[in-house]
Amino acid sequence: QAGILLTVVIIIMSNVVTTITALSMSAICTNGEVRAGGAYYLISRSLGHRIGGPIGILFSTGQAVAVALYVIGFCETVVLLAPSTLTGDELNDIRVFGLMIVSILLVMAYIGTGWVIKLQIFLLGLLVCSIISVILGAFVTPTDESAGFVGINSGAASENVGPEYREGYDFFAVFAVFFPAVTGIMAGANISGDLQNPSENIPAGTLWAILISTIVYIFMAIIIGAVVEREDEGSENGLYGDPLIMVTVAVPYIGGPLVLAGIFAATFSSGLASLVGAPRILMSVAQDDLIPAIKPFAVVRESDKSPIRGYFLTYFVSGCCILIGSLNAIAPLISMFFMITYGLINLSTFALELSKSPSWRPKFTYYNKWVSLFGFFMCLVIMFLTSYLIALAAIILTAALYFYIDYRDPPVNWGSARQARQFYSVEKSMMNMRNYVKHVKTFRPHSLVMTGEPQDRLHLARFIASMRKGYGITVYGNVVTGGYEETVKDFRHRKLDHGYFVDESVSNLKVRGFLSSVIAPNLRDGQQSLLCCSGLGVMRPNTLMLGFKKDWQEVLEMKTKEEKSADTSERKNASNEVSDYISMIRDGFKMGMGVMVSRNLEKIDWDIAPDAQSKKTIDVYWLVDDGGLTLLIPYILTLHSYWKHHTLRLMLIGDPASKGVIANLTTMFRIPCELHEVEIEASKLEDYKNIKKQSSVAAESKQKDQHWKEVASAIKSESKGASLVFVTLPYPVKGIETSRYMTWLDDMTDVNAPVILIRGNNENVLTFYLE
C-alpha cells in the first residue's frame, strides 16, 4: 500500500512516538519504586487519580482488545494454510479457531506468570530464527516467479518505492493498522509488579526493544519491497494478494516452516502478554477504589497474587472482539487506546518537570520536557488524522470517566505533579501581588470569623458563605485557651492545624474557608494573634465577625447564691470576661478592620430559599458614614441565590431632609434599594434598667442612651417581618461602662429577626468615580 519509502516513514514515525514515550516512562520509573499497574501506575501517581483512573480503564480495555488482534492474526495464518474450511466460511473459521486459541491463552495465564515469561524466551528464539531465514532467503534466486517473489536483482525495489493505495486505504489508515505492532513497549511496564527491579528493568528493556525492533522492521520492509513485486488487483500473489509472502521468500525447505513458526510465536506471545497485562492494570485501578463498579476485580489469588477475575473478564472482552473476525477493523481502535496512554505518559513527564518539585529526581536523565510535550501533541495529532471519529469517542469516554471520578472525589493522595504545580503557581501568584496597592475599586470583604471550631457555630460559617459573591477569602478563627506545652499535643491530634474547613450539608451553600487556630492564655489574646497573623501577603482579612455574647447579664450580675458567695477575684474575672468581649470589638477597629456582631443567625433556614412572591426584605439602618461597608455587605448578600429575591430597604432615621441626599448617593453608588422613613416618638421610650451607676452618668452618655433607644425602637416596630437587619454598630470608646455598651447592643438585637451590627473602619469601600 505505502511503498518502501513511506513504509519506512511509518515505521520511523511509530517508533519516534514509542521512543519519546519510553524516555518519558524511564524518567518516571527511575524517580521512585514502581509497583503493579504499569502505565496506569505511572500516570496516576504523576497526574493524579482523576486522569490516571480513566487511562487505567482505557489501557486495560485496549490490552484486552489487543489479545483479539494477535489471536486473529494467528488464526488468519491457520485458515490460509488449511486445505479446506472448517465451517464453509473462512471468517467463521477464524472465529472458531480464535475462541479456541484465546481459551488456551487463558489456561496458560491461569497457571502463572513465571511459566509465561519462560515460554516467552523460547518464542523469542523461534522468532529470531524465522527473521534470519527470511533475510537469507531474500538473496536466493527464486526458481518460480509466479508467486510474486522475483529476487533481489529484479528491479522490484524501484517499482515499490512509491505508494499505490488500494481498497480505500491512505497513509494514516495504513499507519493505524501498523501501529499496534510497536505497542509491545509497555509489556515490561504492564508486569511491573512481577519484576525484581522495575526502576532498572523497564528503562533498559524497553529502550533496547525499541532499538532492535526498529532496525528489524525497517530492514524487513526494505528487503521484502526489493524482492517481491506488486501484482495486479485481484491477484492472490505478491505484496497485495499474499499475506504469507514471507513464507515464499524464506530459505527453501526449512525457511517456510520457520516463518510460520515465527508468525505463530509472535502473535501467540503478544496475545499472551496482553492477556496477562490487561488484568493487572484493571486490578491496580480496582485496588485504588476509584470506581466502585470494578471493585470486585481487586481480588487476587493468595498463592501468587494473580488477578484471576481479571483474566476471565479479559477473556470475555477479547472473545467478543474475536467474533468481529477482522484484524484491520480492530487495529485502529487499539491504536487510539495506546495513543491516549502514550500521550499522557509524555504529558506526565512534562508536568513533573514543570512542577519544580524537590521530589522529582529521576536517575534516568536522558529526557527533555519539551520533547515529552512534543510527544504528547504528536500522539494527539496522529489520533485525529487516523480517525477523528474514533479519536473523539475515545476522548469523550476519557472525559466522562474523569468527571465521574472527580465527582466521587475518592480519598487518595499520591502527591501528583498537579498538586506540586499548584503550590508553585500559588507562591508565584502571591509574589506577583507584592506591589499591590489598596484601592476602593478593588475592595472586597475578606472575613475573619471568630467561630471557634467552625462545626460548633455553623450559623456563622453559613452566613459568611452567603457572602461569597464578594469573592473574598474567609478565615475561621479558633482560639484554644491554655498553656502551649499542655495544649499543643491535643491541638495537633485534633488536626486544628489542618488549615481548611468545608461543610456541604446545605446544597445551595458553599461553606468553605481557611481554618486558623492559635493557642493563647485567653480568648482576647488569641484573637489579637489572629488579627495580626491571619492571611498571607495581601490576602488578609479586613472584616472581623463575632457572635453576640447573650449571657453578659448573668456573667455580670452573678444571680445565683453560689455566684453571690464567690470571692472578689471570681467577680473580677466575671467582669473581665464581658469587658474583654467589648475590647475584642475595639481591637478589630484598632487593626483597621470593619467589624460585624451577629445575633439570631441560627434562625435562618438555609434549606428553603424565599421566592419572589414572599416579598421579604433586608433592612439596613446606616446611621454613620463608615466608608460604605454597612451598605456594601447587604448588597453583596443579595447577589447570592438565597437572598436574591429580597428587597434591600434603607431605613432613614432623623432629618427628613436627608432623604434626598441619601437617595442621590445610593443611585451614584449603583446600589438598588428602597428608601423607607422611620418616625419615632421619643417621649414613649423608657430608660435603660441594666446600666450601672446611673447617678454618675454624664449628659453625653445619656444622650447616646437616647439615640440607641430610638434605633432599637425603630428596629422593633419597623423590621418585625424582615428576614435580616443590618444596624450600625456603636463604637466602643475606651472607658465606656461595660453594662452600658452591652445594653445598647442587647436592646438593638433583641428581636425575632437575625441582626448584624456592622461598622466600617472609615475606609471608603464605595465610589462613583472611575479612577
N, C-alpha and C positions, 0 to 999 in steps of 0.2 A: 504493500500500500504506500508506504512513505519513501521507499528507496533507501539506498545505503546512507547517503548524506543526512537526510532528515531522521533516519533511524538512529544514527549516532547522536544527532542533536537531542532526540527524545531521551535517549539513554543518559546523556550528559545532564540534561535538564532535570530528569528524575533524580539523578544522583547528586546534583547540586542541592536539591531540596533535602535529601536524606543526609548529606554531609553536614550542611548547616545545622540541621536538626540534631545530628549526632554530636556535633561540637557543643551545642546548647545543652543537650542532655548530659554530656560528660561533665560540663561545669556544675550542673545541679547535683549530679551523682556524687561528685567529689567534695561537696560542701557539707557533708554530714552522712550519717548512716541511712542507707536506703533499705526500706522494708518491703514487704509484699505489696503488689499493686501496680508495678510497672509505671507506665505513662500516667495513669491516674494518680499514683502516689506523688510523682514528681510535680504534676501540675497543681494538685490540690494543696500541697504543702508550700507551693510558691505563690499561686494566685488566689488561694483561699478556697473554701468548700463550695461557694456559690458557683464558681467556674469549674472546679475540679469534679464536682458531682455529675453535672451533665456530660462532661467529657468521659468520665468513667463509664457511664451508661452507653454512650455512643461508641466508644472504643471497644468495649466488650461485645457490643452488638456487631460492630464491624469485624471483629475477630471471629465471631460465630458465623457470620455470613462468609468470611474468607474460608472457613472449613469447607463450605459448599463449593466455593470456587475451585479449590485444589482437588476436591473429590470428583467434580465434574470433569476437570482436566484429565484426571486419572481414567475415568470411565470412558471419555471420548476416545482415548487411545485404545482401550479394550474393545470398544464397539468397532472401531476402524479395522482392528486386526481380526475380529471374529469372522468366520466364513459365512455365517448366516445370522439373522436376527433371532433374538430370543422370544420377542413378543410380536414380531411382524412390523415393528416401528422402531427405528434407531433411537428416537427421542425417548420412547418408553423404556428401551433397553438401558439408556443412560440413567434414567430414574431408578430402575430396579437395581442395577449394579451400584449406583450411588448410595442407596439406602443400606445395601449390604456392606459396603466399604466403611461408611460412617459408623455402622454398628461395630465393626471390627476396631475402629479407632477408639470408640467409647470403652470397649473392653480393655484395650491396652492402657488407656488413661486411668481406668479404674484400678488396674493392678498397681500403678505407682509411677511417679516421675523419674525415679532413679533408673528404672529399666528403660524408660522412654529416651532419656539422654544417651544411654549406652547404645540404643538402637540407632539414634541419630548419627553417631560416629560411623557406624557401619554403612548407613545410607549415604553419608558424605563420601566415603571411599568409593562406593559404587558410582556416584555422580561424577566424580573426578575422572574415573576410568572412561565413562561414556563421552565426556567432553574431549578427552585426549583422542579417542577413536574417531570422532568427527573431524578434528583438526588434521589428523594424519590422513584420513580418507579423502579430504578435500584436495590433496596433492597427488592422488592416484588417478590415472587416466581412466575415465569411465568406459565400459565396454558397450553400454547401451544408453544412448542419449534420449530415448523416447520418454523417459520418466521425468525429464527436465534437468537432470544433473549432467552438465556439459563440460565440466572441467575448468581448471584454473586458466588455461590459455585460450578459452573460447571467445573472449571479449564480452562476456555477460556482465562484467563489472561496469563497463562504460554504459551499457544499456540500463542497468539497475541503479545508477547513481541518483537520478531524479525520482520524484514521486509519480505514482499512477493510481489515483484513488478510484475504487470501485465500490458498489453496493452502498452508496451514501456516506462513506467514511470521509473524514478530513483529518488534518493534523492532530487536533485536540481529541477527536474521537479515538484515534489510534493511541494517543498518549494515555487516555483513560483506561484503555484495555491493557496497556503495558505496565502502568504504574504499580499495580498490585505486586508485580514481580520484584519490586525493590522494597516492599514494606516489611520484609523479614528483619529489618534492623532493630525492630522492637522485641524480637524473640527473646533476647537475653534479659531485657528490662521486664518483660512480662512474667518471668520466673525469678525475679529479683529476690524473693523470699527464700528461694532454694539454693542461692549461690553462696559460696563461702565468704567472698569479699566483694559485694556488688559494686562498691565505690571504685574498685580497680578493675574488676572483671568486665563490667558493662562498657566503659570507655574503650578499653583495649580491644575487646572482642568486636564491638560494633564498628569501630573505625577500620580495623583490618578486614572485616567482612565487606564493608563498602568498597574499599580499595580493590580487593580481589575480584568481587562480583562485577564492578565497573569495567575492569580490564577484560574479564571473560565475556561480558555482554557485547562490548564494542568489537572485540576480536571475532567473536562468533558471527555478529551481524555482517562484518566485512567479508569474512570467509564465505558464508552462505550466499551473500549477494554477488560474490565474484564467481561462484561455480554453478549456480542454479539460475535458469532463465525464467522470465515470466511467460506463462502460456496464455493462449487466448482465453477470453472469458467463457466460462462454461466447461473448460477442461478440468480434469481431475488430477493433473500433474503440475509440476513446477511450484513456484512460490505461492501462487494463489490457490491452486486446487488440491495440493497435497500437504496436509498438516504434519505428516510424518516424513517430510522430505529429508530430514537429517538421518533417518534410518538408511536411506539410499546413499547418502553422501559418506557415511561412516565406512571404516575399513572393512573390506569384504569378509564375509564369513562370520567373524566374531564381532564386528562393529555394530551390525544391526541389533543383535540381541543386547549388546551393552547399552546402546542408545535407548532402547525400550526400557531396559532395567533402570537407566538413569532417569527417564521420564517418570516411571513409577516411583522411583526413590525420591525425586524432587517433590512431586505432588503429594505423595504419601507422607513424607517427613514434614512438609509445610502444613498439611492438614492436621497432622498430629500435634505440631507445635501450637497451632491456633486453638485446637480443642483443649489443650492443656492450659494455654494462656488466658483465654476468654473467661473461664470460671473464676480464675484467681483475681482478675480485675474486678469482676462483679462482687466477689467475696469481700474485697477491700472496701468497696463502696458500702456494702451492706453492714459491715462491721463498724463503719463510722456512723451508721444510723442517720444518714442524710435523707433517705427516702423510705418511709415505713413499709411500703409495699414490697420491697425487696429484702426486708429484714430476715426472712427465712433462709436466704442464701448465705447468711453469715455463718451458718453451722458447718463445721468441718469434721472429718473423720479423726478420731482421737489418736489412732496409731501413727499417722503421717501428716496430719493437718490438711488432707486433700479436700477440696470443696466438691463433694460428691453430688450434692443437689445442683450445683452449677454445671457439672458435667452433663447431667440429664437435660437441663434447660438448653445448653448449647447444642446438644444432640437434637433436641426438638426444633430449634431455630434453623440449624443447618439442614435438617431433614426437609423442612418446609421449602427452603431455598433450592434444594436439590430437585424438588418437583418442578421447578421452573425449567431446568434441563439445559439452559444455555449459558455458557461461560461468558460470552460477550455481553449478555444482558446484566449479569451480576457484577462484573468488574467495575463499571463506573460508579455504582453505589458504594462499593468498598473504598474506592478512591476518595470519595467525599469524606467518609468517616476518618480515614487515615490523614487526609489533608487538614481537617479541622484539628486533629490531635497534634500533628506535627507543627502546625501553625502556632498553637497555643504553648507548645514546649518552647518554641523560639521566643514567643511573647513573654513567657515566664522568665527566661534568662535576661531579656531586656528589662523587664520590670524589676528584677532583683538587683541588677546593676544600677538601675536608675534610683532605687530606693535609698542608696548610700547607707545601708545598714551595716553596723560594725560586725554583724554575724555573717555577712556574705564574704566568705574567704575560701573560695574553691581552690583545691590543689591543682586542678586542670586549668591552665591559664591561656590555652590556645583558642580563645574565643573573642568575639568583639560584639558589644551591644548593638552596634549599628548593623552588623552583618546578621545578627539574630532578628532584628526588626525587619530587615530586607527579606529574610526567610519567611517571616510571618506574612508579609504582604504578597510575597511570591505565591505562597500556598493559597491565599485568598483569591488572587487573580486567576490562578490556574483552575480553581474550583468553578468559577463563573464562566471561564472560557470553555471548560469541558462540558458543563451542562448547567446553565443558570437556574433551571427549574429545580433540579435535584439539589443544587447548592443552596438555593433559597429555602427549600424544605428542610434541609439539614440545619441551617442557621435558625429557622423558626422553632424547630424542635429543641435545639440547644437553649434558645432564649426562654421557651416555655418551662423547661426544667430549671433554668437559672432562677426565674421569678418564683417558681414553686418553692425551691429551697430557701430563697430569700424570705418568702412569706412565712415558712415554718421557723426559720431562724434557729436551727439546732445549736445547742450549747457547745460549740467546738472552738478551739483557739489554737491554731498552728503557727502563729507568727508569720503571716503571709507578707509578700512584698507589698501588697496594697496597704497593710497596716503600717509597715515601715515607711512607705512613701507618704502616708498621711501625716505622720509625725514630722517628717522633713518639710512637707508643704505648709503645715500649720506654723512651724517655727519660722519658716521663711516669710510667710504672710504677716505674722505678728511683727517681725523685724522690719518689714516694709512699711509698717504703720508708725514707725518711731518718730516720724516728723509730722504726725497728725496733730492738728490744732483744732481745739473745740470751736464749733460754730453752731449758731442757733438752728440753721437749716439741716444739720446732720445730727441733731439731738434725738436720741431715742432712750426710753427708760430702761436702765439696767438695774435690776432689783436685787437687794439683799433682804431676804425674808427670814425673820427670826422664828423658824418653825420648831427648833429643836430637831429631833429626828422626824423628817417630813411625814412619815406614815402616821405619826401621832397627831398631826394637825393638818390633815389633808384639805380642810376647807380653805386654809391659807394658800396651799400649793395650787389648788384648783382655781382659785380666784386669779392668782398671778398667771396661770396658764391661759386664762381667757383674755389676757393682755398680749398674747403672742403676736398679734398683728402689728405691735410696735417693733417686733424683731430685735428685741434686746436680750441680753443674757439674763438668766435667773440663777442666783446663788442662794441655796438654802443654808442658813446659818444655824449651827448646832453647837452649844456650849456644854461641855462635860465638866461639871464642877468637882473640884478635889485637887489633891497634890499630884504632880506629874508622875513621880515614882510609883505611887499607889494606884494610879489610874491607867497608865499607858498600856499595860498588858491587856486589860479588858477592852480598851479603846481599839486596839488592833484586832483582837479576837472578834469583835462585833463588826469589823470592817468599816469603821466610821471614817477611815482614811481612803475609802474606795473612790470617792470623788464625784459620783453621779447618783441621781435619783430619777426613776421613771415610774409612772403609775398609769396603767391602761384600763383601769376599772370603769371609766366613763368613756363611751365610744366617741363622743364629739369633742373631747378634750385631750390635747397632747401635753400631759403633765410630765415635764422633763426639765432637768436643770443640773447644776453642779452642786454637790454637797460639800460644804466647807465646815469641818469640825475642829474645834480647839479645846484644849484642856486649860481651865482657869480656876482661880480660887472662888469666884462668884460670877453671876450672870453678867453684871455690868463690865467687869474686866474682860470677860470673854467676848462680849460684843465690841468693846473697844479694839481688841485684837483683830476681829473680823472686819471692822471698819477700816483698819489700817492695811490689812493684808489680803483681803478678798480680791479675786480677779487676777489678771495678768496683763501687763503692759497697759494699753489704752482700754482694754476690755475690763473695766472696773465698774462695780455698782455705783449708781448715782442717786438711787432712791431706796430708802430704808422702810421696811414694813414690819409693824409689830401688831400682835394681838392685844385686845383690851384686857386690863387686869380687873376682872369682875369682883374679886374678893377683897378689894382695897379697904372697904369699910370694916370688914371683920378683922383684917390684919391690924388696922389702927385701933379699933375700939376694944378688941380682945374681950368679947362679950361673956364668954363662959366663966364659970367660977375658977376653973383651972387657970385660965388666962389672967384673971384678976389677981390671983395669988402668985403669979410669976414674978421673978425678981426684976430689978431695974434693967439689967443687961438684956434680958429677953424682950422687955418692952422696947428698949432702944433698937434691938435687931429687927423687931417687927416694923418699927417706924422707918428704919433704914431700907427695908425691903420695898416699901412704896416710894420713898424718896429716890432710891436707885432706879426705879422704873421711870420716874419723871426725868432723872438725869440721863437715862438711855435715850429718851426722845431728844433731849438737849444735845447729847453727844453727836447724834445724827446731823443736826443742823451745824454744829461746830466743824464737822468734817466736810461741810459744803454739800450735803445731800438734801434732797426732798424727803419728807417723812410722811408715812401713812400709818394711822392707827385704825384697826378694823374691829368691828363688833357684829355679832349675829350672822356672820358669813355661813355658818353651818345650816342656816335656814334656807339656803339656796338649793333647789332641787335641780341638779345638773342633768339628770336623766330626761327631763321634759323641758324642752325649749319653748318659750312662749311664741305664738304665731302672730301674724299681722292683725288679726281680729281682736286680740286680747287687750290692745291699747294700753300696754304697760309703759311706765316712764322711768327714766333715771333722772333724779332731781339733783341739781348742783347749786349749792349755796357758796358762791365765790365772793367772799367778803373782803379779801385783801389782795392787792396786786403782788403776787408772789412769783412773778415771771411767767405765769400761764400754766403751771403744772396742774392746778386744780381743774382746769378746763380741758387740757390735753388728754389726761388719763381717761376721763369718761368718754371722750370722742374715740380713743383707741379701742375701748371696750366695744363700742357699737359696730366696729368692723368685724367682730367675731360672730360666728353663726348663732351662738346662744343669745347674744344681745342685739342682733341686727334689727329686730322688729320693735325695739324700744325707742321711744321718743325722748330725746335729750331736752330737759327743761332747765333753763337757767332762772333760778328763783331770785327776785330782786327785793331786798330789804333796805329800807331807808328812803332817801330823797327820790321822789318820782321823776324829778328832772334828769336823773342819771340814766333813765331807761334808754333814751335816745343815744347817749354816748356809748353805752354797752352794746346796744343793737348794732351800731356802726362798727364797733370793734369786732364783734363776732362775725360780721359779714366780711370784714377785711381779713380776719384770720381764717376764713373759709371753714368755720365750724357750724354745721347745720344744727340749729336748736330753736326751741320756743322760749320766749321771754314771759315770765309769769310774776306779776306783782304780788307781794305779800304785805297785808296790813296787820299791825299788832296793837292791841290795847294794853299799853304798859301798866296802867293802873290796876289791872286784874292779876298781875304777876305776883306770886308770893316770894318772900325772902327764902334764901337757902338755909336749910336747917343743919346741914352736915359740916358747915365751915366752922372751924375752931377759932377762938379769940375774936369773936365778932366785935367786942367793945373797942378793940385796938385797930380795927380795920381803917385804913386811910380812905379818904374820899375818892382817890383814884381807883382803889381796889373795888369800892362799892359801885363805882361807875362801870367797871368791867363786869362785875357781877350782873348788873342790869342788862348790859349788852348781850352777854351769853345766855341770860334768861330769855331774852327776846328771841334769840336764834333758836333755842330749844323749843320755845312755844310755837314758833313758826313751823319747825320740823314736825311736831306732833299734830298740828292742825292741818297743814297743807300737804304733807307727804305720807299720809296714812296708807295710801294704796300704791306707793312707789315700790318698784322692785329693788331699787338700790338708791341710797342717798349719799352724796358727797358733800362734806361741810369743811370749811376752812378750820384747820387745827390751831387752837390758841398756842402762841409761842410761850414755852416755859421759861420765863425770865429767871435768872438766878436769884434765890432768896424768896421766891413765892411760897406761900404756905402750901404744904403737901395736900391738906384736905381741900383747900380752895380750888386748886388746879384740877384735882381728881373729880371734884363735884361738877365743875364745868363740863369735863369730858363725859361723866356719867349721865348728866342731865340731857346732853345733846344726843347721846346714843341709846338712851333708854326708851326705845320704840320697837315695834314689831319688825320693821324693815331692817335689812342689813345696812350698816352705816360705815362709811370710810371717812375718818377725819384726816385731812390732807393739807399739806402746805409745802410749797416750793422753797428753795433757798435764795429767792430773789434773782436767780439767773434766768434770763429770758429763754423760753423754750418755744415760743410762738412768735412769728414775724410775718409781716405782709410785704417785706422788701425782697428783691431778687438778689441782693448781694449782702 
